[in-house]
Amino acid sequence: VDATKDDPCTLEGVTLGAFDMLACKAGDGKKEPQALIVDAPTAVFEIMRRRNATGRCDLVTVGSNFNPSGYGIGFPKTALNSVHFSRAILGLLAEGAVEQLQDRYQLKDTYNVCSEDPLDIGLVITVSQIAGLFILALVGLAAAAVHGKLTRDYCPHPRGHVHVEYEEDAKWDLVPEDGLRPKMIALQSDALRIEELAARYADAVTRNKPFEWKPKRKRA
């Protein structure tokens, strides 16, 4: 495949690599994949190789590097040469050979001209913050469940209770709750007493006579 002539997105019978899949599939309406997370030197090398071949920035890096670390080579746990390789890499770093290779193959971010800065959209919530919100939501649901359980156990409605809408002209004897009838009768008596006293007071004021009343004894 000639990168300057052949379009990998239109070739048939080929297996696309990660970068080609991103370039061909992004924006196809399926929203996959939209981005690729890869180590920075590999991304810079591949993006600039494509840019030098086509003159276009079909792929770009966005933002700065995250969680930067040194170079490493993976070995099986039982490998015998891992220590020797580690010492060799540390020696190359100390001699500046790794930095020379970065400049030779243009692997540094300073060589990348296909980059974009993320838009300033204000504060961005992180994964840990989302996890915190999720935990708070679970705590709230648990508290609501406990409150509902306690309310049901300690403040229940009478058995067979059915809520009714009380009309404006409803009579006291239509109240269905068990155990409330004596209280409702007493309240009705107090209301009638207040109404009687109010009428007597109005009459006394009209006739310019003193108003006298005797408070009823409190019920035990």
N, C-alpha and C positions, 0 to 999 in steps of 0.2 A: 504494500500500500504506500503510495506516494502522498505524503501529507500536503504537498503543494498542489496536487491535482485531484486526488481522490477524496470524496466526502464519505467518511465512515458511516454517516447517518443514512446514506442511500445504498450502501453495499449490502448485498444479500449473502447469506451463508457465512457470515463472520461473527465472531464473538467479541463483543465490545468490552474494552477495558473500563476501569472505573472512571477515568477522565472522559473517555468517549461517551460512555453511558450518561454522564452528567451533561455533557455538551449536547447530546442528541435528545435526551428525554426531558430535560428541564423546560418548563413552559408548554408541555404538550397537553395540559388540561387535567392530567391525573395527579399532578403535584408530587411526583416522585421520579427520580430524586431531585431535590431542589438545591442541595449543597453536599459537599464532601469534606469530611474531617480527615486530615492527613498531616504527617509531619512537615514542618515548614520547608526544609531544603528540597524535599521531593516536590512539593507544590510549586515552589519558585522555579525549579528546573523544568518541570513539565509545562507550566504556563508560558515561560519564556521561550521554550523550544517551539511551541505552537505559534507564538507570536512572531518569532523570527521566520518561521516557515510561511505563514499566511499574511503577516502584516496586520493582523487583527487580534484584539483581546477577546476571544470567544469565551474565555474563562477568566475570572478575576478572583483575587483574594479580598476578603472583607474584614476590616478591623485589624487589630494587632494580635500577635501571637498570645496564646494562653497556656499556662503551665509549662513554660520553657524548661528544658533540661538538657543535659549533655548527650553526646552520642553513645550508643550502646549496641551490642550484638547479642542476640539471644542464643543460649546454648542449652542443651539438655541438662537436667540436674546432675546427671552422673558423668558429664563431659570432663575429660582430663586436661583440656587445653584452655579452659575458661580463664584461669588465673593468668596464663601467659598472654592471652589476648588483652585482658584488662590492663596489664602492665604496659603492653605495647601502645595501646591507645593513650594511656596517660603520658607515656614518653613522647608521642607525636604531638599531643596538646602542649606539653612543656616546650618543645622545640619550635612550635609555631607551624608545623607541617599541616595541621588540620585547617588552619586559617588560610594557608596558601592554596589548599585544594578548594576551599570555598570561593576564593577569588578566581581561581583558574576556571572553575565550572559555573561561576556566577550563581552561587547558591544562597547568597545573603539577601536579606530583604531589600537592601539598597539597590539591587539590580532589578528588582521587580517593578516594572512600569504598569503592570495590569493589576491595579489594586484600587479599592474604593473604601472610603470611610463610611461607617454606618451613620444613618441620619440621626440627628439629635431629636429624639422623640420624648425627651424627659426621662424620668426615672423608669428603670426597667426592673421588673421583679425577677429574682433569681430562683433557681430550683429549690434551694433550701428554704426560701421565703414561701414558695408555693407549698412545700411540705409542711411548714409551720401553719399556714392557713388551713390545710387539710386536717391537721391535728386539732386545731381549734374548732373546726366544724364537727369533728367526731366528739370532742368534749361537750360541745353544745348539745348534740343529739343525745349523748348519754345523760346529761343533766336533765333534759326534757323528759326522757324516758323515766328517770328516777322520780322526778316531780309528778309525772302522771301516775306512777305506781303508788306513791305516797298519798296522793289525792284520792285515788280510788279506794285505798285501804282505810284511810282515816277520815275522809270527808265524803262518804258515798251518798248518793241519792237514795231515798227509801226504795225498797223493792217494788217493782212495778211502776215506778215513777214515770210519768209522761209529761213533758213540758207543754204547757198550753199558753196561748197568747191571751192575756187579760184585756178585755175590752174596757172602755172607759166607764160603762154603766154596769160592770159586773158586780154581783152581790157577794158579800163576804162568805156566804155559805157555799159558794161555788169553788172555793180554794181547795184543791185536791190533796195537798200534802198532809200525810198523817202526822199528828202531834202538833200541828200549827193552829188547829181550830181554837183552842182556849186562848192562845195569844192573840189571834185575830179578833175574837170576841172582846177581849180586854182592850185592844187597840180601838175597836169600834166604839166602846163605851167612853174611852178617853176623848175620842174625836167629837162625840156628841156632847160631852161635858164642855169641851172648849167652845163648841158652837153656841151652847146655851149661855156660857159666861160672856162671850163676845156680844150676844144680843142684849143681855142685861146691862153690860157696860155702855153700849151705844144708847140704850134707853135712858140710863142715868145721866149721861152727858147731855142728851137732848132736854131732859127735864131739869137739868142743873141740880141734881140730887147726888148725895154721896153714894158711892158704890161699895157695897160690902159683900164679901164672899168668904166662905169657909173651905179651906183645902180638905180634900178627902184623905182619909188615912191610906198610907201605902199598903198595898197588898203584900202579904208575906210570900 
